[in-house]
């Protein structure tokens, strides 16, 4: 008997780590709903790549810090799920949408703080809450954090603080959603070559070499390293793993 297709919702799936996760999930036969903030063209390209790998894909617009829009987003999600897969629920949630601000603690403004809080903690909290009726029992959630909650580097105090809050939230979600057999984990990437923070890790050769020299596996991470790690938590035999912070950094700053 054919098993029904699993479906994942990946926030911030139009670029970077979210794009990589979407493509790895497609390779595993998982249908993908990805969200984007403003660049519909890039989101459509990722959907085309997902479909080119034999899975179905959908792109939906979402501002991950606008909690007032989450009810309408959930309605749109249900409509597209029914239209594309003939069901109103999904199996996997990847809370990945986000951005970084590189400023010292002394330079960080209240506006900076509030923007980071809105996307990385408040948005994750209330979007997950709003989508619980659509998340299947036995499903899985991965919250994407950062190696910077363990490794302290000047300029990331506010960003890492929000991600630290997300990691605590992960443990509480794992406890409270356990009766529904939903596993919840944090995936914490180390330094990755993306456009995050203006692409500094990717484009600054000196910084890239410094990070590589302090990483056990001898290089800076690539998006596919994280897309593969996220996928393994969702579709691998890891359902007994829950409430954990799993770092995917190649052994950075051990």
C-alpha positions as a printed Julia matrix, in Angstrom:
254×3 Matrix{Float64}:
  0.0    0.0     0.0
  1.39   3.39   -1.02
  2.26   5.66    1.89
  0.78   9.18    1.71
  3.2   11.95    0.8
  4.7   13.81    3.73
  4.52  17.61    3.55
  6.9   20.14    5.1
  6.43  23.85    5.7
  9.75  25.7     5.55
  9.7   29.37    6.52
 12.23  31.53    4.72
 12.62  28.88    2.06
 13.44  31.08   -0.91
 17.18  31.35   -0.22
 20.07  30.18    1.92
 19.52  27.43    4.45
 15.76  27.32    3.85
 16.26  26.75    0.14
 18.74  23.98    0.85
 16.31  22.34    3.27
 13.5   22.52    0.72
 15.62  20.84   -1.95
 16.9   18.1     0.35
 13.34  17.4     1.47
 12.23  17.19   -2.15
 15.01  14.67   -2.81
 13.53  12.62    0.05
 10.11  12.67   -1.61
  8.61  15.25    0.73
  6.2   17.89   -0.6
  7.3   21.42    0.3
  5.46  24.62    1.17
  8.03  27.38    1.41
  7.49  30.94    2.55
  9.14  34.1     1.31
  9.03  37.68    2.52
  9.17  39.77   -0.66
 11.11  38.05   -3.47
  8.44  36.01   -5.23
 10.69  35.35   -8.23
 13.31  33.59   -6.11
 10.61  31.61   -4.31
  9.14  30.48   -7.63
 12.61  29.35   -8.75
 12.92  27.17   -5.65
  9.46  25.71   -6.28
 10.56  24.88   -9.82
 13.68  23.18   -8.43
 11.57  21.21   -5.95
  9.3   20.05   -8.75
 12.31  19.23  -10.9
 13.32  16.76   -8.21
 10.0   14.98   -8.41
  8.13  16.56   -5.47
  5.31  19.07   -5.38
  6.03  22.6    -4.18
  4.1   25.72   -3.19
  5.3   29.23   -2.3
  3.35  31.46    0.1
  4.14  34.99    1.22
  4.72  35.43    4.95
  6.13  38.2     7.11
  7.37  36.12   10.04
  7.2   39.02   12.5
  3.66  40.17   11.66
  1.69  38.06   14.1
 -1.58  39.72   13.07
 -1.2   38.12    9.63
 -0.79  34.55   10.9
 -4.5   33.66   10.89
 -4.84  34.69    7.24
 -1.63  32.82    6.43
 -3.02  29.66    8.04
 -6.17  29.98    5.92
 -4.09  30.38    2.76
 -1.97  27.41    3.78
 -5.0   25.16    4.23
 -6.37  26.22    0.86
 -3.11  25.45   -0.94
 -2.67  22.14    0.89
 -6.13  21.05   -0.21
 -5.57  22.27   -3.75
 -2.15  20.65   -4.16
 -2.26  17.52   -2.0
 -5.94  17.0    -1.22
 -5.49  17.39    2.53
 -5.63  20.25    5.03
 -2.7   19.25    7.25
  1.08  18.97    7.02
  3.71  16.84    8.77
  6.88  18.87    9.31
  7.49  22.49   10.35
 10.87  24.14    9.88
 11.07  27.52   11.61
 13.94  28.95    9.61
 12.98  32.51    8.54
 15.26  35.16    9.93
 17.98  37.74    9.49
 21.02  38.95   11.38
 22.23  42.25   12.78
 25.95  42.62   13.47
 26.38  45.29   16.12
 28.11  45.4    19.45
 26.0   45.28   22.58
 26.64  49.01   23.13
 25.56  49.91   19.59
 22.38  47.79   19.42
 19.26  49.94   19.38
 15.85  49.11   20.77
 14.57  49.03   17.19
 17.22  46.43   16.29
 16.26  44.39   19.35
 12.55  44.49   18.58
 13.05  43.46   14.94
 15.12  40.46   15.95
 12.69  39.55   18.71
  9.74  39.73   16.31
 11.16  37.28   13.78
 13.3   34.91   15.81
 11.27  34.46   18.98
  7.83  36.07   19.04
  7.13  35.09   15.45
  8.27  31.49   15.98
  6.21  31.23   19.17
  2.94  32.47   17.71
  3.26  31.03   14.2
  3.87  27.58   15.66
  0.94  28.09   18.03
 -1.34  29.13   15.18
 -0.35  26.17   13.0
 -0.8   23.46   15.64
 -4.28  22.48   14.33
 -2.74  21.88   10.88
  0.27  19.92   12.15
 -0.34  16.18   12.09
 -0.03  14.1    15.26
  3.28  12.28   14.99
  4.79  15.24   13.13
  8.12  16.93   13.69
  9.32  20.49   14.25
 12.84  21.81   13.7
 13.69  25.28   14.99
 16.79  26.69   13.31
 19.04  28.41   15.83
 22.76  29.27   15.63
 26.12  28.13   16.88
 26.39  31.61   18.39
 24.34  30.51   21.39
 27.41  28.44   22.36
 30.24  30.36   20.67
 30.39  34.01   21.7
 31.6   36.47   19.07
 31.37  40.26   19.45
 28.54  41.81   17.5
 25.89  39.11   17.91
 24.59  39.66   21.44
 21.02  40.52   20.43
 20.76  37.9    17.67
 22.11  35.11   19.85
 19.86  36.16   22.74
 16.77  35.61   20.57
 18.06  32.26   19.37
 18.77  31.27   22.95
 15.13  31.97   23.73
 14.14  29.79   20.78
 16.22  26.94   22.17
 14.4   27.13   25.5
 11.09  27.26   23.64
 12.08  24.08   21.8
 12.33  22.16   25.04
  8.94  23.39   26.24
  7.33  22.53   22.91
  8.84  19.05   23.06
  7.31  18.56   26.5
  3.87  19.98   25.72
  3.51  18.41   22.27
  4.81  15.02   23.39
  1.27  13.71   24.06
  0.58  14.25   20.34
  3.75  12.29   19.49
  5.28  15.41   17.92
  9.05  15.69   18.28
 10.66  19.14   18.49
 14.37  19.87   18.16
 16.77  22.74   17.61
 19.28  22.6    14.75
 22.1   25.06   15.38
 24.29  25.8    12.33
 27.84  27.02   12.7
 29.36  29.51   10.28
 27.92  28.91    6.8
 28.78  30.38    3.4
 25.54  32.22    2.62
 24.43  35.82    2.15
 23.65  36.03    5.89
 25.09  39.18    7.43
 25.97  40.53    4.0
 27.79  37.35    3.01
 30.78  38.1     5.25
 31.64  34.46    6.01
 31.39  33.57    2.32
 33.18  36.6     0.88
 35.83  37.57    3.46
 38.7   35.2     2.66
 40.58  36.01    5.85
 37.55  35.38    8.07
 36.68  32.24    6.14
 40.2   30.87    6.63
 40.16  31.75   10.34
 36.88  29.89   10.92
 38.09  26.9     8.9
 41.27  26.72   10.97
 39.16  26.53   14.13
 36.78  23.85   12.83
 37.45  20.16   13.38
 36.46  19.19    9.83
 38.71  21.89    8.38
 36.34  24.1     6.43
 33.44  26.53    6.72
 29.97  25.02    6.35
 27.89  25.08    3.18
 24.09  25.38    2.9
 23.83  21.73    1.85
 25.42  20.7     5.15
 22.46  22.26    6.96
 19.75  21.25    4.49
 20.86  17.66    4.88
 20.94  17.9     8.69
 17.42  19.37    8.85
 16.11  16.68    6.52
 17.66  13.9     8.57
 15.81  15.13   11.65
 12.52  15.18    9.77
 12.55  12.08    7.6
 15.23   9.93    9.21
 14.79   7.48   12.03
 15.15  10.22   14.63
 11.64  10.46   16.03
 12.86   9.33   19.46
 15.11  12.43   19.54
 13.19  15.38   20.97
 13.86  18.47   23.03
 17.49  18.54   21.9
 19.89  21.18   20.61
 21.88  19.59   17.78
 24.76  21.65   16.47
 25.8   21.27   12.83
 29.05  23.21   12.75
 31.69  20.71   11.65
 33.13  20.99   15.16
 33.61  24.75   15.23
 35.52  26.14   18.22
 35.61  22.85   20.13
